[in-house]
């Protein structure tokens, strides 16, 4: 059940609990035919969705303003947000950058092996 969507996991769990497609459909608001389709789709192998490689617009603006010397409070004032929000956006941008760097490094190592 790796890389399944929440609805797919829920449908499979209900099926594993012994519920019929009609009952599953009633619980999730889908037709029994749609439930059958959802179950069939889970058998198709898929990889996880690709990681976002580029930062969001707000992350780019916040990091650029902070790099130019503005404080978190000043940047927050520009966006009508608190300094805590700006710190959160900055932290998320740094986290994504680190994950991208580590992910690229791991792929390089795996390809060399």
N, C-alpha and C positions, 0 to 999 in steps of 0.2 A: 504494500500500500504506500510505497514511497512516491513522493511527488504528486499525490492526488489532491484534488481540490476538496475543500471542506464538505461540499454537498456529496461528492463521490464517496468520501470516507463514511459519511453518515448513512448513505444508501447501502453500502456494503456491510456496514455494521448491523443495520436492521435486517438485511438479508441473512447474515450469519446468525442472527438471533431467531431465525425461522419465520419471519414475516413474509407474507405473499406480496407480490408486486402491487396488487390493488390496495393493500393496507399501507404499504410504503408510499405509494402515490398520494393516498388520502392525507397522510401525515405531512408530506412536503409540498402538497399542492400541485402535483404533476399527474399526468395520465399514466396508467400501467404500461402503455407502449413507451412512453418517455423514460420510465424507470428502467425498462429493459434496455433501452438505448444507452442510458447512463452506465448500467452495469457492463454492457458490451464495450463501451469506450474505455473502461478502466483496464481492460486487457491489452490495450494498445500501449506499447512501451513508449515512454517519453522521458526526456531529461528535464531537469529543473529549468525554470525560466532563466534566461540570460541575466546576469547581473547588470545593473545600470552602470555604464562606464563613465558617463558624464554627470557632473553635479547639476542639481536643479538650478533654476535661475536665482532663487532666493539664496541658495548656498554660495553661488558665484558672487553675488552682490555683497553679501555679508562678509565673506572672506576678503574680498577686494577692499572693502571699506576698513575692515580691521587691520589689514596689511598696510593701508595708507596711514595708519596711526590714530584712527578714531577709536573712542572707547565703546564698550558694549552699550552704555547708556545713550551715547550720541547716535549710534547706529539704530538702536531701538526707537529713538525719537523719530528718525527718518521714516521708519516703517510703521509708526504708531503701535509699537510693541514694547514689551518690557526688556530690560537688560537680560533677565533670565531666559527669555525666549531666544534672544540673539546668541547667548551662550549655548543653548540647546541646538540651534541650527549649526553653529560653529562645530560643536562636538560631533554632530551627525556627519557633517562634511568631512571632518578628520577621520572618523570611523570608516566611512565609505572609501576614502582614499587609502587607508591602511589595508582594508579588506581587498581592494583591487590590487594593491602592491603585493600582498601576500598570495593572493590567488594567481597572479601572473607568475610569481616566483615558483609556486608549487607546480604550475603547469610546465614551466621550464625544467624543473627537476625531474618530473615524471617523464617528459619527453626524452631526457638524456638517459634514463634507465633502460 
